[in-house]
């Protein structure tokens, strides 16, 4: 498949045509694809698990933060998503995308926290990851993103 570029961004028709890195879990796959569509390089992702003691209880994606412009574009797109949705997301330390809703229940992130996320809440976060993926993909050619690309390049 030939990849065409539109003002610095790969020109994809839909999320499903973007190739995934190996070992990407299915419930976070579209969000990984969405980050690839804005040329961020995901290097680890997790869809969230209730049963594993050492696993994360929430979906997240860690990515290579080598481009300030790409991270700025992601933050802009996440802020746009957060305005219209109940589940909120945030970029942490310029290298990780996590949901901020129910964060107090993420026992895996801080052992001092006593909470435990329920299956229903985890499923809602996973559904939100897919919604965020479509928001990022559908809005990646937004005029403000184009300005970032033109001024700073990707």
N, C-alpha and C positions, 0 to 999 in steps of 0.2 A: 504494500500500500504506500503510495506516495503521500507525504505529508506536505500540505501547502500552508503558508504562513500569511496571516493577516495582521499587518502592523506589529510584527514581533511575536504574535501568538499563533500557535498551530491552529489550522482551520479544520475543526472536526464538525461533523454534522450531528452526532449524538454521543452521549457518554460511553455507550457500549462498544464503540469502535476503538477506544483508547486501550492500549495494551497495559495489563497490570503487572507489577513486579511479582516475583514468585512468593508464594505463601501468604498472599493477601486474603484475609478472611472475608466471606461473602457479604456480611451485613455492613461492612465498612468499605466495600469495593468501589461503589460509586463516588464516595468522598475522596478516595485515593485518586480515582480517575479525574475528578474535578480539579484537584491540586496539580496534577500533571498537565491539565489543560491550560493552566496559567503559568506553566513552566517551573513549578516548584518540584523539588526532587524528594518524594517521600522515602524515608529509609526504614521506618518501622511503624506498624499500625496494629491496632487491636480493636476488635468489635465489642469488647467487654464480656466478662464472664462472672457468674455467681459461684461456680463450683470449685474453681482452682484457688488454692491458698495464695499462690505467689503471682497471680494474674491481676490485671486491672479490672475493676468493677464498672468501668465506663468505657465507651469508645474514645479513641484518640488516634492522632497521627503525628509522628515526629517527622520533621523534614529538615533538609539541609538549608540553613539560613544564609547562604552565601550572597544573596541579592536583597538589599534593603528595599528596592523597588518592588520585587515580587512579594515580600512580606507586607509592604504597605498596601499593595493591591488586595492581598488576602484580607487584611484588617478592614479595609474599606468594604469589601464584599460581605464579610461577617457582620459588620455594623449594620449594613442594609438588611440583612436577614434578621438580625435581632430585633429590629424595629417592628416587625410584623409577626413574630412567632413567640409562642409561650416558652419554649426551650431556648435558652441563650447559649452562645458559644464564645470562646475567647482564644486569642493567640497568647501563649505563655512563653516568656523569655525569648521571643522572636524565633522559636524553633519547634513549637508544639501547638496543635489545635485540639482543644478539649471543650466539652460542654461545661458551662459554669452553673447551670441549673442542677440542683441536688448535690453540689460540690461538697457540702458538709457531710454527706453520706459516703464519700469515696474513702473508705477505710484504707485501701491500698496505698493511697498517696501520703497518708500520715497515720502511723499506727496509734497515735494518741486519740484519734477520732473513734468514737464508740459506735457510730452509726453503721448500718448495713443497708445497702440499696435493695429494693424488692425487684422481683422479676418483672413486674408490670412497669416500674420506672426504668429499668434497664432497656426493656423493649421500646419504651417511648423515646429514650435517648438514641437508640439504634435507628428508629424511624426518623427522628429528627436529623440524624447524620445523612440519611438519604435525601431528605428535603433540602438540607443545606447544600448538598452536592449539586442538586438541580439548580438551586439559586445561584451558586458560583458559576456553573457552566452557562446558564442562560444569561447572566449579566456580565460575563467576562469581557465583552466588547462595549460595555458602558462607556459613555463619553469621558468620564473622569478616569477610568482605567486607561483609555487611549491617551489621555493627556500625560499620565504617569509614564507610559511607554515612550511617547514622543520626547518628553523632556529628559527622562533619565535612562531610557532604554531598558530592555529586559535582557 
